[in-house]
Each structure stands twice: as C-alpha cells, then as structure tokens.
Amino acid sequence: MCKDHTVATTPSADIEVAEFAGQLFFRLWRASHTRIAEALESIGLTPALFGILNFLGAREAAIQLEIATAMGIDPSALVSLIDELERAGLAKRRPHPKDRRAREVTLTPKGRRLLQRGRRMASRVEDEILQGLSVTERRDLMKLLRRALESAPPQPLWRTEEGD
C-alpha cells in the first residue's frame, strides 16, 4: 500500500489500454511528477519552484515576464513563486539595468547549490522512469517531445490553483 492507501501497481502498456498518446503522457507524467515532488519536498522545493530555479540556472538573469512566458505560468502566479524563492534566499530581484520598469531575477549562491541538488534528484527519478529506454531512445524521446510541444495548440497559463 502507498501512503495514500492505494495499491501500488504497474499500469498496463497494452495497446488496448493505452491507445492514445495523451493517456501515455498522463501516466508517465504522473509517475514522474509524484516521485520528483516527493524528492524535492525533502529539500524544501516544489516542482514549480524547481522549474523556475532550473530556468534561471540556464542564464545569468531573466525578467519576470520572460520566465512566465517561457514556462507557461500566469504572471501573477509567478510573482508569488518568486516571493517564495526570495524568502528562502534562493533568488533575488533587482532592477533591470536597461529597463527601469522591469525587474530581473537572479539565483543566489544558495539557490545555485540547491538547484544542483534538485537536478541530481530529477536525474535519478528520470533514470528510474525511463529505465526501459536506451540513451539514444531517451535523447530521441526528448527531441520528439520538444517538437510536439512546439507545435501543440496554445494552452492556458498555469495558475497556482491547479496545484503543483
């Protein structure tokens, strides 16, 4: 039994059961999201906070609107998430050097260290979830998922009410 009192089973991948890509995406997302959320919780992060840290870790700084747009997060939801990161000492806002109206967000050294721990955790979870695929198949899967996402119809921005 899992902690939420459900029986842990391995869902079938039979074509009759998993005929649509959306069903497979949902089940893989759920397996991954549940495990990564539990791992990140142990270091005080949620998947949403980790996503922002990961986005910022790939650049020196970013304005809030850039983060919201790139991650598909409602700007008002992003503000509260960045507030959380600031309170934890993981990120800081500063005026943008070229645009007085914009606020730039950067990682603190503490934020970079926690990001590295989170990335290791995420990699372990991904290895567990995708263990049935070779390295080449994983690379191909990522390429295909990115291409599918780029061509997918627009979707509403993520809001905190949706949960993490």
SVG drawing of the C-alpha trace seen along z (x, -y; Angstrom):
<svg xmlns="http://www.w3.org/2000/svg" viewBox="-8 -53 35 58">
<polyline fill="none" stroke="black" stroke-width="0.4" points="0.0,0.0 1.2,-3.5 0.9,-6.3 -2.4,-7.5 -3.9,-4.0 -3.9,-2.9 -2.5,0.3 0.8,-0.2 0.6,1.4 2.3,1.2 -0.2,-0.1 -0.6,1.9 1.1,0.6 -1.1,2.8 -2.3,1.1 -5.9,1.7 -5.4,-0.1 -3.0,-2.8 -4.2,-3.6 -3.8,-7.4 -0.6,-9.4 -2.4,-11.7 -3.1,-8.7 0.5,-7.6 1.7,-11.2 -0.5,-11.5 0.6,-8.2 4.3,-8.9 3.9,-12.4 2.1,-11.1 4.8,-8.6 7.5,-11.1 5.7,-14.1 4.8,-12.1 8.4,-10.8 10.1,-14.2 7.6,-16.1 8.5,-13.7 12.2,-14.1 12.1,-17.8 10.0,-18.2 12.9,-16.8 14.9,-19.9 12.1,-22.4 11.1,-22.7 8.1,-22.1 8.2,-21.1 7.1,-24.7 9.9,-26.3 12.4,-23.8 11.3,-24.6 12.0,-28.3 15.3,-27.6 16.2,-25.4 15.2,-28.1 17.2,-30.7 20.2,-28.3 20.5,-28.3 21.1,-32.0 22.6,-34.9 19.3,-36.6 15.8,-36.9 12.9,-39.4 9.8,-38.0 7.7,-38.2 10.4,-36.2 10.2,-33.5 6.4,-33.5 6.2,-33.3 8.8,-30.6 7.4,-28.4 3.7,-28.9 3.0,-30.4 0.4,-33.1 2.5,-36.3 0.5,-36.8 1.3,-33.2 4.9,-33.7 5.2,-36.7 4.2,-34.6 6.6,-31.8 9.5,-34.3 8.5,-35.7 8.9,-32.2 12.3,-31.8 13.4,-35.2 12.1,-34.4 14.2,-31.2 17.3,-33.1 17.4,-31.2 16.8,-34.1 16.7,-37.8 15.1,-40.6 16.9,-43.6 16.1,-46.5 16.8,-45.7 20.0,-47.6 18.4,-48.9 14.6,-49.0 13.6,-50.8 10.1,-49.2 11.4,-45.6 12.6,-43.5 15.3,-41.0 15.5,-37.7 18.8,-36.0 19.8,-33.0 21.8,-33.4 24.7,-31.1 22.4,-29.2 19.9,-28.9 22.6,-27.5 23.6,-24.9 20.0,-23.8 19.4,-23.7 22.3,-21.3 20.8,-19.0 17.4,-19.2 18.9,-18.4 20.6,-15.3 17.3,-14.2 15.4,-14.9 18.0,-12.9 17.6,-9.9 13.8,-10.0 14.1,-10.3 16.5,-7.3 14.0,-5.3 11.0,-6.3 12.8,-5.8 14.9,-2.8 13.4,-0.8 14.9,-3.1 18.4,-3.2 20.4,-6.5 19.7,-7.0 16.0,-6.4 15.8,-8.8 17.5,-11.5 15.1,-10.8 12.1,-10.9 13.2,-14.3 13.6,-15.6 10.2,-14.3 8.5,-15.7 10.1,-19.2 8.9,-19.1 5.4,-18.1 5.2,-20.8 6.4,-23.4 3.6,-22.5 0.9,-21.9 -2.1,-24.3 -1.7,-27.1 -2.9,-26.3 -4.0,-28.5 -1.2,-29.7 -0.6,-27.6 -2.1,-29.1 -1.4,-28.2 -5.0,-26.9 -4.1,-24.0 -1.6,-22.7 1.9,-21.7"/>
</svg>
